[in-house]
């Protein structure tokens, strides 16, 4: 299959200053050699975005909506190809690639509609001598750094609100998964999107990428990635005053109480944990289970773990694909081995599946008796590993659940006691609390607190990250 290899800069496909191989982590084979940006390419993209801002930011909502829907239609027409890009660059199971593609379609349509609902508003003058109007305006050029775990979904959450708000955006996809982003760039070129409105370029390493952040041209820098990367970007970006919007992951706790629907809890925990090989920022990490139901719950989790299917067969119902690369595999294997050495009990998985002799696969894994001192407890796992921790009473449960150095993105509660659920939802320091279920959609705000991020993806709140408020005040004359 011929995958797209060119960047998209200043309205045209570009060969770039460098080249980089893209590896399919399921086969460990090179599937494409893509163009990468050098410093000159980055400067050209920044200047093109700056030049585009006057026309794009000043364009009517109807004009921007029209271009967004043209891009949406191109994405719809190229569904299979875009999904194949994700399938091969990530090794993601075929059925799971639908979410990536669908979120791009839905985001473009949602924000094309949502921008028309943003209302300017007046402020009453206390003395009655002036009129005041608050007007929303695009913030300016945006730069977006994307994580590799949902290549098209992550792109969707940035490109759509930026286009709707009138902000030219430069998108830097992860060097691990640039192909689907480059495919979107090719579609932008195909539909004739105005120059500089969207630009997509990959860099091989941080030095060139830092030039995007260090520039004084961007007014907004947005990121989906790790807390460490977020800190780095803010340090580099201190050359000028910028706005930041960052989704930085976390270390999600799950509270399974004695009155929980255990089948529901086991379905959701293993479903989220083993999908996408556990490489999901909201995936359950530390599963706290009431001792009275611990044995019963553990059996249900083990049964679901053993029925999970790993592999890369497009025609099969695959649950878990490979990890993104060898470093990720080595890191997660080390966390598992360290936990076992310190007293955790390995109940399932823990190594490469026996039927797969290549690819960066980690078998769906369950660890019991995980303790607070273990690294697997302290870190965001980002792999298909369920860590079980029993609790006999609730006296220390809230402290343990909130003990998350990375900050708070998502927490889960399973109980039939509404008062208890509301109590813990109020006290848990996480941006999203999921009670007896899990729900994400484009109209629902997605964001963390503390070290888990700033701002939001999805919903109208994300759109406001790309907008500024101006106050227009007019003095009244004596006849008014």
HELIX and SHEET records of a PDB file:
HELIX    1   1 UNK A   39  UNK A   58  1                                  20    
HELIX    2   2 UNK A   61  UNK A   77  1                                  17    
HELIX    3   3 UNK A   79  UNK A   90  1                                  12    
HELIX    4   4 UNK A   94  UNK A  114  1                                  21    
HELIX    5   5 UNK A  115  UNK A  117  5                                   3    
HELIX    6   6 UNK A  151  UNK A  165  1                                  15    
HELIX    7   7 UNK A  179  UNK A  191  1                                  13    
HELIX    8   8 UNK A  206  UNK A  214  1                                   9    
HELIX    9   9 UNK A  227  UNK A  236  1                                  10    
HELIX   10  10 UNK A  237  UNK A  239  5                                   3    
HELIX   11  11 UNK A  262  UNK A  274  1                                  13    
HELIX   12  12 UNK A  275  UNK A  278  5                                   4    
HELIX   13  13 UNK A  291  UNK A  307  1                                  17    
HELIX   14  14 UNK A  326  UNK A  341  1                                  16    
HELIX   15  15 UNK A  375  UNK A  378  1                                   4    
HELIX   16  16 UNK A  397  UNK A  402  1                                   6    
HELIX   17  17 UNK A  418  UNK A  427  1                                  10    
HELIX   18  18 UNK A  450  UNK A  452  5                                   3    
HELIX   19  19 UNK A  459  UNK A  464  1                                   6    
SHEET    1   A 2 UNK A   7  UNK A   9  0                                        
SHEET    2   A 2 UNK A  12  UNK A  14 -1                                        
SHEET    1   B 2 UNK A  18  UNK A  24  0                                        
SHEET    2   B 2 UNK A  29  UNK A  36 -1                                        
SHEET    1   C 3 UNK A 121  UNK A 123  0                                        
SHEET    2   C 3 UNK A 130  UNK A 138 -1                                        
SHEET    3   C 3 UNK A 467  UNK A 475 -1                                        
SHEET    1   D 6 UNK A 198  UNK A 200  0                                        
SHEET    2   D 6 UNK A 169  UNK A 172  1                                        
SHEET    3   D 6 UNK A 142  UNK A 145  1                                        
SHEET    4   D 6 UNK A 220  UNK A 224  1                                        
SHEET    5   D 6 UNK A 243  UNK A 247  1                                        
SHEET    6   D 6 UNK A 453  UNK A 454 -1                                        
SHEET    1   E 7 UNK A 345  UNK A 348  0                                        
SHEET    2   E 7 UNK A 365  UNK A 368 -1                                        
SHEET    3   E 7 UNK A 385  UNK A 391  1                                        
SHEET    4   E 7 UNK A 284  UNK A 290  1                                        
SHEET    5   E 7 UNK A 252  UNK A 256  1                                        
SHEET    6   E 7 UNK A 410  UNK A 414  1                                        
SHEET    7   E 7 UNK A 432  UNK A 435  1                                        
END                                                                             
